[in-house]
Amino acid sequence: MFLVKNKVSFYIIFLLTILSNICHSQDTKNDNYFNPLTDDITNKIPPLEILIDSAIANDPNVKTELLQLAIDRYQISSSKRNWTKSLGVQGMLDWGTWYYDDKDELSNLNRFYLTTSMRTVYEAGVFIKMPINDFYDRRNQINISKKRLEQTMIQKEKRIREIRQIVITEYNILLKNQNLIKVANSFQQYTLVQMRMAENQFLNHEISIAELARLKEIQKTGQVELEKYKGDYINAYMMLQEITGIKFNLINELK
């Protein structure tokens, strides 16, 4: 009869504990409030695909690859126009006083005469060079530039795939840690009720000190695991914010 009474008390205490947590959650819940013990994180943060898109848009490596793609496209245009360096227009304009020391060739006196002249000298023209190497290597240089562009595109896609994998992994880690918190918290609530009953049983000399110590050890182990899962959850939460560049702005409550 006493055993039946203890079981009834156990279930009553356990039920009251659960109801207390539910009421607390309902009283304080709002748009930014989030309790990992009772709420679902997937209903509070953006969907997975939006998180992935945001992570891709905010990733510095992807931005670098996009800039490199633009550079590679410019390089292709430069390679196609490279032949124009063999064409050009040149000109020259000189103006001033010119001094000449002329030798008298008409006589045998070997005399030199200093003469001056005011002149304006100018010239203009078009030049064309035909470098054989540039002529035969032009198509090869264009193809090299195109392959560099393809290589950069592949690197960008590779980085995007890596980001997708990272976000999916962190997202699932966050969900897993929240589920572990819920399980560990339920176990902790159970062991707390069990300890209250065990303490009463010990005072009534129904169990030994060794049994009480064993139950206390189970309760402490569950408490340590719960704290560990809380830490893992917070870390995953912050990591997902950092990777995606989105601040979830949730008021997390861990009891």
C-alpha positions, 0 to 999 in steps of 0.5 A: 500500500505504501509503495502504491502511494509513493508511485502516485506521488511520483507521477503527480510531482512529475506531472506538475513539473511538466505543466509548470514548464509549459505554463512558463513557456506560454506566458513568456513566448513572443516572436523573439522568445525561444526556449530550446526545451519547449520550442522548435528552432526550425520555426524561429530561424529562416529556412535552410535554403535561405540560410545557404543563399545568405552564406554564399552571398556573404562568403569572402571566397565566393566574392573573390571568385566573382571578381576573378571571373570579371578579370578573366572575362576582361583578359579574354577581350584583351587577348582578342584585341592584342593584335592591335598593338602591331598597328599605330600612328606616330608623329613628330613636331620640332620647332626652333633655331638650328645652327650648322657648322658647314665646311667649304668644299669648293675651295682648298681653304678648309674653312668652316662657316657658321650658319643658322636656320629657323625651322619647323619640322614635322612628320606623321605616319602609320606603322604596321608591324608583323610579329610572327609569334603574335600572329601564330600564337593569338588563338592560343592566347585566347584559348588560355584566357578562356580556360582560365575563365572556366577554371575560375567558374569551377572553383566558384562552384566548388566553393559554393558546394562546400558552403552548402555542405557546411551550412547543412551540417551546422543546421543539422548539428543545431537541430540535433543538439536541441533534441539532445537538450530536450531528451537530457532535460526530460531525464533530468526532470525525471531524476530530480523527482526520483531523488525527492522520493529517494530522500523521503524513502531514505528518511523513512529507512526504506532504502540504504545510503548506498542506494541513495548515493547511486541515485544521486550519481545518476542525477548528477551525471544527467545534469552534466550531460544536460549542461554539455548539450546546452553548450553544444547547442549555443555553439552551433547556434552562434556558428550558424549565425557566423557562417550565414551572416544572419543574426537570428536575434532570438532570446534564448532561455535555457533553464 
